[in-house]
Amino acid sequence: MKITTFHRQTQLSKRRHQHMARTTTQKKLYRDYIKRLLDIVFALTLLIIALPIALIIAIFIKLDSKGPVIFRHKRCGRYSKPFVFYKFRSMHTHAPSEMPTREASEKSHITRVGRILRKLSLDEIPQLWNVLRGDMSVIGPRPVVCSETSLIRRRAKNGADQLRPGITGWAQVCGRDLLGPAKKARLDAEYAARVSFGFDIYCLVMTIWAVVTMHGHSEGSSDDHKVDTDKTSSSKK
């Protein structure tokens, strides 16, 4: 009887290990190959569809304020390596280039057209080119301004920087501009652990909902509006 029970436990343990190994292999296959293929197909298709809209946006940007249509900036992405990041320009040329979105002052830095583009997330359209180049993914942790060393360190520590940065991601779904570095890093780590086709689709659908409802959108938000549980917990001590 004891031998039979031991044999069953051994078989169950073996099956669990096989299932875990199979799941890990499938996750790695999706993350390293299938996800990239889907990114190319999605970005190319959307870029073609969005081209007329992009041309109209470019005209309005030029009519609204002086400066280039496309904003180019160095951001930190996969493995914390810098790359050239593209967006439609939504700020005046005199605005500080190292300023994260949540710290931008609406009155002094953001253009009239820029406010609309940001609210509808249309300023992100040029990042489809980043996706095609291989700098970014459609879904993933957002690329970081290289001066945000706290978030970069946290991502490197929790493994989130092993993924290509995304046009949108789990952290954007959960709070967009209102999250502090600690909360963002935790959500990025959670995404890295759960990355799959199903979860990417969920993030994409929830992103569309967040844009439509403008959930978590904030321009010129002050520090007291940021959701950072580390700071909240320390203030209670």
Order of alpha helices (4+ residues) and beta strands (2+ residues): alpha-alpha-beta-beta-alpha-alpha-beta-beta-alpha-beta-alpha-alpha-alpha-alpha
